[in-house]
Amino acid sequence: MINATIIRNDAQQTVGFKVKNHGETSVCAAVSMLVINTVNSIETLTTIGKSGFRCDYNENGGFFTFSLKNKEHRDAQAGLLLDALVLGLTSAKDAYPGEIKLDFLQK
């Protein structure tokens, strides 16, 4: 089962996430693509760029963490991309019950 935790700030805005473990092959691939696309898009398409976030992962799979360095002030572009990730993970969880556990954590 894939465990995904969405990290939110005091304003309930998504500012990071953690994904760990593997699931069924196609579900794992879908979640990996959502996560990698979100990070690449934030790095490439927003003013935050690579210097505005922290990211850690295991190249062989197993875990991925991401957080904006300034959790109280996310820009609109990165916020939209993070919200799109949450939507994608929620849709995948609904489509594949029992394969993805999705939690929310306020920090």
C-alpha positions in Angstrom: 0.0 0.0 0.0 1.2 3.5 -0.9 1.1 5.9 2.1 0.7 9.6 1.1 0.7 12.4 3.6 -0.3 15.9 2.5 1.3 18.7 4.6 -0.8 21.8 5.1 0.0 25.1 6.8 -2.2 26.9 9.3 -4.3 28.3 6.4 -5.0 24.8 5.3 -3.0 25.3 2.1 -0.9 22.4 0.8 2.8 23.1 1.3 4.3 19.7 1.0 3.9 16.0 0.9 5.4 12.6 1.8 4.9 9.4 -0.2 6.3 6.1 0.9 6.1 2.4 0.2 5.1 0.7 -3.0 1.7 -0.5 -4.3 0.5 -2.5 -7.2 2.8 -1.7 -10.2 0.4 0.4 -12.3 -0.8 2.4 -9.2 2.8 2.9 -8.0 3.8 4.2 -11.5 0.8 6.6 -11.6 1.6 8.0 -8.2 5.3 8.3 -9.1 4.4 10.3 -12.2 2.1 12.6 -10.3 4.7 13.3 -7.7 7.6 13.8 -10.2 5.6 15.9 -12.5 4.5 18.2 -9.6 8.1 18.7 -8.4 9.4 19.2 -12.0 6.6 21.7 -12.7 7.2 23.7 -9.6 10.9 23.8 -10.3 10.6 24.7 -14.0 7.3 26.7 -14.3 7.1 28.8 -11.1 9.0 31.6 -9.6 9.8 29.5 -6.6 12.4 27.4 -8.5 14.6 24.8 -7.0 15.9 27.1 -4.3 12.4 27.5 -2.8 11.8 23.9 -1.8 13.3 20.9 -0.1 13.1 17.5 -1.7 14.4 14.1 -0.7 13.9 10.7 -2.3 15.2 7.2 -2.8 16.2 6.6 -6.4 15.2 2.9 -6.1 11.7 3.9 -4.9 10.2 3.7 -1.5 9.9 7.3 -0.4 9.7 10.9 -1.6 9.3 14.0 0.4 8.8 17.6 -0.7 8.1 20.8 1.2 8.1 24.5 0.4 10.8 26.3 2.4 8.4 29.1 3.3 5.2 27.2 4.4 3.2 30.4 5.2 3.5 32.0 1.8 3.2 29.7 -1.1 2.9 31.5 -4.5 -0.3 30.9 -6.6 1.5 28.9 -9.3 3.1 26.4 -6.9 -0.1 26.3 -4.9 -2.1 25.3 -7.9 0.3 22.6 -8.8 0.3 21.2 -5.3 -3.6 21.3 -5.2 -3.6 19.4 -8.6 -1.4 16.8 -7.0 -3.8 16.4 -4.1 -6.7 16.1 -6.7 -4.7 13.4 -8.6 -3.9 11.4 -5.5 -7.5 11.6 -4.3 -8.7 10.4 -7.7 -6.2 7.5 -7.7 -7.2 6.6 -4.1 -10.9 6.5 -5.1 -10.2 4.5 -8.3 -8.0 1.9 -6.5 -9.4 1.4 -3.0 -7.0 -0.3 -0.7 -4.0 0.7 -2.7 -3.4 4.2 -1.5 -3.8 5.7 2.0 -4.1 9.4 2.0 -3.7 11.5 5.2 -3.5 15.2 5.9 -1.1 16.8 8.4 -1.1 20.4 9.6 2.3 21.9 10.3 
